[in-house]
């Protein structure tokens, strides 16, 4: 028994990748779940528009236990501007003043945030009327089904591709392919194109079934959706090829693939909301947020938009963007 135990420890010591997984994975999960795994929403990016935008920005931050963080103030804005802000994912809540009652437009594609915002506004009674856009009934399926599409593309592109490439190494056929009169790029494309086609079929199947079984609407341009999904799939396929090049067998490929996949899934907003705590972990959390969580797919965009930077100022202790104001010299980009 003692000899077997010592043998296993020696094997683990020689297998540096397994030892790295045993040490790094618990630390990674601890950090991710400790910082980001929180079902409560602490900060909701909010904009106030209309004649009383300044007063609304002050009052909304004074509501007890309110999670609203006013980031934009536009006294000349109206309901159309509010919907445009939500569509471009600039804010999650846009409060339009000048009417009785005041109307709060909420982005229903951010499910957890929308539920928190609606519950907070309901405490204010008839003073605020809420309108949830892009997911009026706050259905979970409208967010989860698009997320499943991204999840399927990620798993097929990363795990299945890496396993298929590594099997060529284990069986020795990769050497035979290397001496054939074809270019290396042709070999790689020939290996990944079948997975690309299979992932495309799965994507179409899940999309159609999601629309038929769960009544998930498809708003926007299908061509833009197809191009975006194709680009995303090529990226994850490339990740699978990279994993196969640093792995010697199937077991190593699966271990490495999960090491890459877990942060993508946990930090995407698919399972729990990604709030301000994630800013401490990633320099640019928006690169992950909504991509896998299905936010943009549920949000209805017919095209991709680049949001230009706006001028900033302080209001009530909050960093806000005020439209129509000059940018102070110290705030201008260098």
N, C-alpha and C positions, 0 to 999 in steps of 0.2 A: 504493500500500500504506500509506504513512504517513497519507494522508488518511482511509483507511478505519479505521485504528487510532484516530486522534483522534476520528473520528465515534462509534465504539463507546464510547470513554471518556466522551464528552459525553452519550451516551444513558444510560449507567450513572449518571452524576452527576445527571441529571434524574430517574431512577427511584430515588427514595429508598428505596422498599420493598425493591427488589432489593439495593441496597447494604447495607441493614440486615441482610438475610438472609445476604449474603456475609460480613459481619463478626460478627453475633451467633450464627449457627448453629454455626460452628466453636468459638466460645468455649463455647456451651452444651454441645455434645457433649464437649468437653474436660473441663469441670467434671463432667458427669454420669458419663462413663466413668472419669474419674480418681478420683472419690470413691465412687460407688455400684456401678460395674461390677466386682464382686469375687465370684467363685464360692465363696470360702471364707466360712464362717460363724464370726464371732469371738465373738458373745455370743448365748446362748440363754436367754431368760427361763425360770426354773425355780422350782418350788415344792416344798417338802418338807412332808410331812404325817405324822401318826402320833406315837406315843410318843417316838421318837428323832428327831423332826424337826430339833431344834437340832443334834444331833451329825451328822446327815446333811448339813445345810446347811454345816457346817464341812468335812466330809470331801470333799464333792463339789467344792468349790472348790479343794481341794488336789491333785486328780488332775492329773498332768502334762499340760500342753497341753489341759486341759479347757475347753470354751467356755461352761460353765454359769455363769449369773449368777443367783444365788438372789435372787428378788424377793419371795417370800411364804413365810412359815413358819406352819403351822397344826398345833400338837400334837394337837388334837382331831379333825383331819380323817381321812377314810378314802378308800377307793377311789371311792365315789360322788362325794365332793367333788372328787377329782382329775379325774374325767371331766367334772364340771360346769365346772371351771376351763378345761379344754381346749375344751369346747363354747362357752364364752363368750369364748374367745380371750384369756384373761387371761395365760396362760403357754403355752409350747410343750412343756414337760416337767414332769411332776408325779411326784415320788418319794414312794411310800407306804411307811413303815416299819412295824415291828411284826410282820412276817412274815419267814420265811426261805425263799428269799432275798427281799431287798428288791425291790419291783416298781416299775419306772419306766414311766409312761404317757406316750406320745409322740404329738403331734399330727401325723398323717400328711398332713394337708392342706397343711402347710408342708413341701413336698417336700425342699428343700435342707437345711433345718434338721433334719428327721427323719433324713435320711441321715447327717448329721454326728453326731447324738446316738446313733443306733444303732451307728455305727462306734466311738464313744468308749466306750459301755457294753460292747461286745464285747471291748474290751481288758481289762475288769475280770473277765472269766471268769464263773464261776457265782455270784459274789456279788450280781449284779443281774440280774433277769429283766425283759426289755423286752416291752411290749405296745404295738403301734402301733394307734392308733384312727383311724377314718374313712378310712383308706387302708392296710389291713393289709399288703398286698404292695408298698407304695410304688410303685405304677404311675404312670408319667409321664402316661399318658392321662387318669387321673382328675383331674389338675390342669390339663392343657393343654386338654382339651375344654371345660370351663367357661370357661377364659380365652379361647378362641376365640369363644365366644358374646359376651363383653364386647367383644372386638376387632371383631367384625362390627358390633355395634350402634354402636360408636364411629365406625368408618369410614363407615358409611352415614349416620349422623346428622350427622356433621361435614362430610365431603368432598362427598358426593352432594347434600346439602341446599344447601350454600353454592354449588356449581356451578349447581344448578337456579335458584336465586334470581338469581344474577349474570347468567345467560343472558337473563332477563327484562329486565335493564337494557340489555344489549348489543343486543337486538333492538328495543328501544323499546316493548315491550308493557307495561312497568311503568307508563308514563304513561297508556296506555289504561285499564289497570285502576284507576288513581288517579281517573279522571274518571267511572267507572261508579258507579251508585247503590247501592253496597255499602260496608260499613264496612271500614276497613283491617285490623281484626282478622280479618274474614271472608276477606280476600285471603290473609293470612299462614297462617291455618289451612287454607285450601284448597290452599296450596302444600306445607305440611309433612305433612298427613295422609296423602297417598299414600306418602311416604317412611316414615312411621310404620307403615303397614300392610305395606309391603314388608319393613321391618326385622323386624316381628313374625313374618312368614312365614319369613324366614331364621332367626330365633331358634328357632322351633319345629322347623324342618327340621334344623338343626344339633344341637339337643338330642336329637331322636328318633334321628337317625343315630348320634350319639355313644353313646347307650344301646344301640343295636342292634349297631353295629360294634365298639365298644371295651368293651362291658360296663360302662359307667360307671353306677353306681347313682344313682337319684333318690330321696333321702330328704328328707322334710319336706313342707310344705304347698305344693302347686302354685299355690294362689291367692296366697300370700305371694311366691313366686318371680315370678309374673306381675305383681303390683303393683310389686315392686322393679324388674323389668326395664322396665316402662312408665315409671316415674319417671326411671330412668336414661336411657332413650331420649328423653324429653322434654327433659332437660337437654342432651344432646348435640345434639338438634335445635335448641334455642335457641342453642347455641354456633355451629351452622352458619348460623343466621339472622344472628347478630352478625357473623360473618366476611363474609357477603354484603353487609352494610351498609357495611363499611369497604373493600370491594374494588370495583374498577372493571371488571375483566375476569376471565375464567376463570383465567388464569395467576396473577394476584394471589390469587385465592381459594384455589387449590391451594397456593401458597407459604405463605399464612397458616395454612391448615388443618394443614399438616405442622409448622409452627412450634408449634402448640398440641398436636398429636398426639404428637410425639416425646417430650417430657417425660412425658406420661401413660403411654406404653408402657414407656419405659426405667425409670421410677421406680415402676412398679407391682409389680415382683417377677415379672413374666411371663417374663423372659429370665434374670435372675439374682437371687439373694436380696437383699433390701433390709435391710441391717443398721444398726448404730449409726452408720456414716459418713453415712447419709442425714439423721440428726438435725442435722448441721451445715449441710445445705442447706435443709431445710424446717422450719418451726416445728411442723408437725403432720403428720409423714409417714404416720400411720395413715389419713389421709383418702384417700391413694392406695393404700397397701398393701392387698392382698387384693381390692380392688374389681375390678380388671381381671385380677388373677392367679388368680382362681377359688377363692381360699381359702375364703370363706364358702359358696360353692356346693358345694364338695367337703366342707365341714365339717358339712353335714347339718342346719342349723338349721331348725326349723319356724316360727320367728318371730324378730322383731328384739328384742334385749335391750340395755338400757342398763346399763353396768357402773358401779356407784357407786364413788366414791373411797373408799379405805381408809386407815387410819392407817399411818404409816411409822416405821421405825426403822433402826438400823444393825446389821449382823451380819457380822463377819468382813471389814470393809472394803466391804461391799456394801449398797446401799440396799434394804431389804426391807419388805414389808407383813406385819405380825403381826396375825392375827385375834384378837379378844377383848381387845385392849389399848386403853387410853385414849389419846387423841390428845394429845400434849403441846401446851401453848399456842402455842409458836413454830411448830408444824407445822399449826395450824388455818388453814383458808382465811379470808381477810379479805373 
